[in-house]
Amino acid sequence: MPVNLSAPVASDLHPVAGVRIGVAEAGVRKAHRKDLTVFLLDEGASVAGVFTKNRFCAAPVQVCREHLQGSQAIRAMVINTGNANAGTGADGLLRARATCAALAEHLAVAPEQVLPFSTGVIMEPLPADRIAAGLPAALADAQPDHWARAAEGIMTTDTLPKAFSRQVQVGGKTVTITGISKGAGMIRPNMATMLGFLATDAALAPELLQPLVRELADRSFNRVTIDGDTSTNDSFVLIATHQAGNAPVTSLDGADGQALRDGLLAVAQQLAQAIVRDGEGATKFITVRVEGGRTGEECRQVAYAIAHSPLVKTAFFASDPNLGRILAAVGYAGIDDLDQTQIDLFLDDVHVAVKGGRNPAYREEDGQRVMKQSEITVRVVLGRGDAADTVWTCDLSHDYVTINADYRS
């Protein structure tokens, strides 16, 4: 069961002017499940994206990069689940391009104006013919308020759809921000095995979109980890339709730019944290906060060492306050000149270690009380400087092994 996460309520998700979404059953891998989603964007929309750093990236990732670097504006996206179209070589590229061409023909746009996304099983041929056959139904279903349906339509091993929405004031106008994501396993930074789609009707300078989507990813999806595996298909896309009626935002440093950035980041972090809360077999949501570092990079280095450790994660699953495992992870994180006598460790409100040694006031029953909670914060103070950073992770349970052992069956 996901950790303190519930399915989105469709009426809570604000439509974004200039975006319509349709969902259909194409039988990509299994019959009678929503597995094909299309996003239709009004003319004038701007699109930017960031993708997996896995060098063995999937065919749709390669095609998306090509189309985003082209000169033609993106007008649509086609997303399938059940098949990742990864590890498929030149044939996979042909099939990804075929899905773009099929949707483009329906919309009377160029294939280069369509972005393809796939998620699912790796090293199987993409059934592009089934996707093409399912497009008329998806197009007929397209409506501005189908965000909840889309969140369901992009799921793989997720147990719940993930969607969030909010509205902020920018330049005296109400700006809408709505997004969906999927992901539950094969999760680590740069990026998780996830798809994320975030849209706003705010008007902003198109040249701000790419640095903005990179910043949003770095502060949300690149701060989560479940199992330390980086997938082949990870994609996070930001869409701006420019239809909110606000004076265009030309800088992210001013009041309007900051309000828009804060709203987008809040939704992106909700989507990223929802992936961890729905991690395969997860029973606990864990925030790892590292403070007192010389740089943010070394704080993240320590935080990920803790968050990736199977010994730490299994201890959390068992509610076992074997907290020496956390200190060990801090020690092997790779900071060569780390002074262990400056390190403090906290488990929520419990001060576990002082200056590198057990706090004389610490009692194991206090640690166990925290370990039994569904939401836990680990805070490490390095005593080296003023930098800090945070990552989010979950525990590692028996169900994680079961889910991944049975994934293709």
N, C-alpha and C positions, 0 to 999 in steps of 0.2 A: 504494500500500500504506500502511496506517496506520502511524504512527510508534510503535514499541514498545508496541503494543496488541494484545491477543489476545481472541478471543471468550470470553465468560464460560462457566464450567463450571457446569451446572445444579445439581450437588450442592453447590457452594460458596455458593449463594444461599439464605439461611435464610428459610423461610416466616415470614410475620408473622401471628400469631394474629388472626383477625377479617377477613382479606383472602383472597378467592379470585379467581383470574384465569382467563379463558377466551379462546382465540384461534381464529379461523376464517378461511376463505377466502370472501370475499363478492363478489369480482370488481368491486371499486369502480372500478378503472381497468384492471387487467390480470388475466387469469385465472391460477389456480394459484399464487397467492402469499398469504401470510398478511397480511391487510390490515384485519382487524376484531378488536378486543380489548375485552373487558369486565372491569371491576373490580367485584366485589361486596363490599360492606362490611357487617359485622355491625351490628345496631342498637347505638347508643351511641358509634359512631366519630365523631371530629371531623375536619373538613376545612377547610383554608385554602389560598389560592393567590395568586400574583402573575402578571401577564400583560404582554404587549407594551405599550410606550409609543407604538407606531405608531398615529397617529390613524385610519389606514385599517385598523382591526382587523377580523378575520374574524368571521363570524356566530357560530361557537361560542364565541369569546372573549366576545362580548357576552352570550350566553345564560349562560355560566358565571358571569360577574359578577353577573347578575341572580339566579341560583339561590343563589349563596353569600351574597348579601345578604338572602335571604329568611329566613323563620322556621322552615323545615322542615329537618331533618337530612339530609345527603347520604347516600344508600345505594348509589349505583352511579355508574360512569363508563363512557362508550362512546367508543372511539377508533377513527378510521378513517385509513388512509393512502391516497395516490393522488389525493386531492382535498381542497384546503384549505378549500373553501366560503368563500372570501374574494373580495371584489369582486363579490358576488352579490346585493347589495341586500336588499329586503324578502323576496324569494323565498328567499334563503339563510337568513334567520332562520326562516322557516316550515319549511324542511327540517331545520334544526338542532333545532328544537323537536319535529319529527315523530320524529326518532331518539330523543329523550328519552322521548316518549310511548310509542313502540314498546317500548323496554326496560322502562319503568315498568309497562306492562300485564303483561308476563311476570312481574314481581316483585311485583305488587300493591302498588306504592307510587305516590306522586304524581309526575308528570313533573318537578316542581320539585325532586325529590330525586335527579335524575340530572344529571350534568355531561357535556356533549359536547365532544370534541376532534377536530380534523381537521388533517391536514397533507398537502401535495402541491401539485398544480397549482392556480394561482389563476385566477379568473374563469371557472370551469366549474361548471354546476349540480351540486350534490351528489346522487348517486343514492341518495336516502333509501330507495327501495323495495328496492334490493339490500342495503343495510345491515339493514333490517328483516327481510328474508328470511334473512340470515345469522345473526341473533341466536340462534335455537334451537341451532345448532351451537356457537356460542361459549358459550352457557350450559351446554350438555351437557359442554363441555370444561373447565369451571371447576374448578380445583384450587388448594390453597394453595401448591403448589410449582411453579407455572407462570411464575415470573418470567423465566426465560431465554426461554421461548416468547413472552412479552409483549415483551421487548426486541427480538426479531426482528420481531414483528408490527407495531411502530410505526416501522420503518425506512422511509426514502425513498431518498436518494442515499447513505446510510451504506453503508460496505463491511463493517462488523461491527456486531453488536448490542452494546449498552453496558449493563452491569449490575454492581452492586457491593453487598456486604453485609458487615455486621460486628455483633458483639455487645459490649455494654458493661455494666458493673455500675452499677445505679442503686438506691440504697436497699437494697443487699444482694440484689437480684434481677437476673437476667440479662435484659437488654432487647435486642430484636432491631431492627436497622435495615437495610432493603433498598430499593434504588431502581433505576430504569431511566431512560435518556434516549435521545433521538435528535437528530441534527443533524450536518451536515457542511458546509453552505454557507449563504450569506445570514446570516452570523454577525457580530454586533457587540454591544456592551453594550446593556442596556435593552430587551429581552434578546436573546439569539441566536435564530435560527430553530430553535427547539428545543422539544421537549416533555420534561418531566421529572416523574417521579412517585416520591416518596419516602415510605415508610411505616415506622412504628414501632409496637410494641405497648406502648410506655411509657404509663403513666398520668400525665397532666399536666393542669393547669387549662386548659380550652378557650380561655379568653381569652388565653393565651400563644401560641396557634398562629399567629395572623396576624402579630404582630411577629416571631415566630421564623422563619416562612417568608420574610419580607422580609429579615431579617438573613442567612439562609442564601443567598438569591439574590444579595444584594449582595456577599457574600464568595466566591461561586463562579461562577454563571452570568453575573453582571454584571462578571466579570473576564476574560472571554474574548472574542477577536475573530479572525475569519478574513479577512473581506473588507470590513468596514465597512458592511454592509447590515443594517438592522433589519427583521425580517419582520413579517407580519400576524397570525401565529397563536401566537406564543410563550407558553408556559404552563408554570408550575412549581407543583406541588401537593404539599402535605404532609398526610399522613394519620396520625392517632393513634387507635389502637383501644382503648387503656386496658386491655389484657388481660394485661399482664406480671406483675401482682400486686404491683408496687411501691407504696409510699405515694405518692399523687399529688404530682408536682412542682408547687409553687405559685410558685416563683421560679427564674429562670435564673441568679441570682447565687450561690446556695448551691452546695455540693459536688455534690449530685445534679443540679441544673440545669446546672451546668457540664459534668459528665460526659456528660449527654444532648446538650447543645449541641455539644460537641466531637465526639461520635460522628456526629451528623447532619451536621455541617460536613465531616468527613472524607469521608463518602460523597458529599455534594453536590459537593465539589471534585474527587473522582475522576470523577464523571459529567461535570462541566464540562470537565475536562482531556481526557477521552476524546473529547469532541466536537472539540476542537482537534487531537488526535492523528489523528483520522479526517477532518480537514478535506479538502475536495475537492482532490485532487491534492497534498496535503501530503507533503513528504519530511523535514521537520524540525519539531521541537517547540521553541518558543522561549519562555523566561521573560524578561520585561522587568521589572527591579526598579529603581525610582527611590527614592533615599534622599536625606536632607539637605534636604528641602523644608520650607517653612513650614507647610504643611497637607497632609493626605492628598489633598485635592482637587487641588492643583496637582501632586502626584506622579503621580496618575492622568492628569492632563491631558498631562503629558510622556510617560508610558508609552504612552498611546493614540496620541499623535502618531507615536511610533516604530513601534508595532505596526500602525498603519493604513497606513503609507507603502508604496506599491507599489515604490518604488525600494529601500527597505530590504529588503522581502520578496523581491524578485527577486534582490538581491545574495546573500541567504542561500541561495536556491535554487541559484545558480551557484557557491556557496562562494567568492565574490569578496570579499575583505576591504576593500571600498570603504567604510570606516567613517566617512568624512566625511559620508555620507548620514545616519548616526545623529545626529551632531552638528547637522546642518542641521535634522533633525526636532525636536530639543530646542529649537533656536533659534526655530522657527516655532510652537511649541506654544501660544503666547499669553500667556506670563508677561512682562509689559511691562518689569519692572525686573530681569530676569534678568541676573546678572553672569557673562559667559562666562569670566572669568578665575578663577572658583571651581569650574569643572566638571571632574570626573574621569570617565573612561569606562573600563570594564573589559569584556572579552570572556572569560567564565569566569575563568581565572587570569591572563589576559594584561592588563596595565595599558597601555591604548592611549593615553589622553590624560591629561595632568597640567595642572591649572590652565588649562584651555581650549586647550592646545597639545599637539602630538604628544610623547609620552613619548620622551626621547632613547634609552631602552633598548628601545623597541618595534621589533620586526622583523616585516615583512609575512608571513614564513613562519610566525611564531607565530600571527598572526591567521588565516591560512589553515588552519592545523592545527585550530583551534577551529571554523572555519566548515564544515569537512568532517564534523563530528560530527552525529549525528542529534538530539542534545539540546544546546541552547546556552542559556547565561544571559548576557543583556546587563544590566550594572549601571551606572547613571548616578548620580553623587553631585553634587547641586546646590550644596552648601555654603551653604545658606540657613537651615537649622533642623534639627529632629530628626524630622520626619515621614517616613514611607516607605510605599510601596504596591507591589503586584505585579499584573501582568496576564500572561495567557498567549496566545500566538499561534502561527502557523506561517508557513512560507514560501509563496510564490506561484509556481506552476509552470505549464508548458504545459498540463498535464492539467486544471487548474482551468478554463481557457477551453473545452477540449473537453467536459468534463462539463456545463458550463452551456449550451453551445451545443446540445448534444444532449438536454437534460433532458426535453423533451416528446415526443421521438420514440421 
